[in-house]
């Protein structure tokens, strides 16, 4: 299936994705699950980009970014909880990864909020930060809100890029 076919059928795809609140709810649940899975990372970014490309307007694309960012922050609490479990969690990781987690814990103790925000905003493997925060018993509210700010900003930027990218591609293709 080529991009021209997809872009020329935006009305059908928009109807499928945006005709009921269940589309956004399913996207929310999928994003929570994708970010909660520690051992099987699932990329949500391409889905957010594509879904936003078919948004009927910018406000809906922004909503997609905010909803998926919030869901991602909720899902990332799984890493924090696994970190709180301590030794049982660490036994599942390689020695190198355990060393990374302990180093991250030391950094979090000193500069937690900026590190959590930047880790959530960038494509860094955020699970390491979550597990380290749980291990050192970092304040869960601070962890969540810093992760929320980073994830919402990240996914909102991706959603806006998807929305405007699709507009540009449609104009370029004459669709």
N, C-alpha and C positions, 0 to 999 in steps of 0.2 A: 504494500500500500504506500503510495507516495504522498508527500507533503501537500501537493496541490489538491489531491482528492480530499484529504482531511480538512484543509482550510476552506474548500468550497462547500463543505457540509457542516459549517459551523452552526447553522440554525438547528439541525437535528441533534448535534452534540450538546449544544446549549440547553435544548429542551430536556435531553436525557439527564444532564448534570444539575441543572438549576430549576427544574419544574417543581420540585418539592424540597422541603427541608431535609429529607432523608439523604440526599446527595452530600450535603455538608456534614451531616451526622456520620455517615459512613466514612467520609474523608477524615473526620476527627478521630473516629475509632481506629482506623487504619494507621493514622499517624501516631497515636498513643502506642499501639502495638509495635510499630516499626522502631520507635525510640526506646521501648522497654526491652527489646530483645538484645541481650548482651552478647550472645554468641553467634547470632545470625543477622548481621547488619543489613537493613533494608533501606535503600535510598528513596527518600521521599521527595527530594528536590525536583527530579524530572517530572514527577506527578503534579506537584504544585505549579511548576512552570506550564505544563500542558493544560491543566484545568483552568488556570488563569488566562491562558491564551483564548479560551472560549467563553470567558466571562462577558456578560452583556454590557458591562460598563466598568469603569475604574473602581467604583465603590465596592462592587462585588469582588473584584480581584483583591482589593485591600482586605475585605472580609475573609477571603480564602487564606491570605497571609497571616492574619491575626488568629484565625481558628486553628490553622495547622501549627503555628508557633506555640500557641497555648497547649495544644495536644502534645507537641514534642516535649515541652517542659514537664508536663505531667508524666509522660513516658520515661523521661530521664530520672525521675525519682526512683525507678527500679534499681539503677546503679547505686544510688545513695543507700537504699535499703540493703542491697547486697553488701555494701561496704560496712554497714552497721552489724552485719552478721559476722564480720571479722574473719577468723582463721578458716572457716569452712569455705568462704568465697575465695580466699587466696590459694587454697589447695587446688583450685581448678585452673589456675594460671601458670604460665611458665615462670621460671626464676627471673628472667629479664623483665617480664611484665610486672611482677611483684615489686621489683626494684623501682620501676617507673612509677608505680602507684605510691610507694613510700616517699619518693622524691616529690611527687605532686602534693602529697599530704603536708610535707614541710612548707612548700610554697603557699598552700592554702591557709596554713596557720598564720602566715604573715600578711598576705595580700589576697584574701579570699574572693571578695566580690569582683574586683577587676579580672582576676583569672577565670572565674566562673563565667562572667559575662563574655569575655573574649573567646573562651572555649566553646561556649554555646553558639556564638556568632560565626565562628570559623568552621571549616570542615575537619577540625581536629577530632580525634576519637574521644568524644566527650565522656564515654563510659569510665575512662581512667579517672577523670576529674570527679565524677559522681561517686565512684567506689572509694577514692581517697577521702572525699568529704565525709562519707559515712564512717570510714575507719577512724578518722580523728574526731568524730562527733561534731562536725561543723554545724552551726545553727541551721536547722532544716528550712526555716522561713527565709533566711538570707540566701541559702542555696537555691531554693525554688524561685525567688523573685529575681535573682541575678540570672538564672537560667532562662526564666520567662522573658526577661528583657532581651537577652541575646537571641533566643530562638524566634521571638516575634519579629524582631528587626530583620533577622536573616531571611525568614520565610516571606515577610512582606516585601522585601527587596526582590526576591525571586519571583513572587507573584506579579509585582509591577513590571518586572522585566519580561515575564511571559505575556502579560497583557499588551504592552507596547511593542514587544518583539513580534507578536502575531499581527498587530496592526501594520507594522512596517513590512512584514513579509507579504501580507495580503496586498498592500499597495504596490509593492515591487512586482508581484505576480499578476497584478491587475484583476484581483478577485474582489 
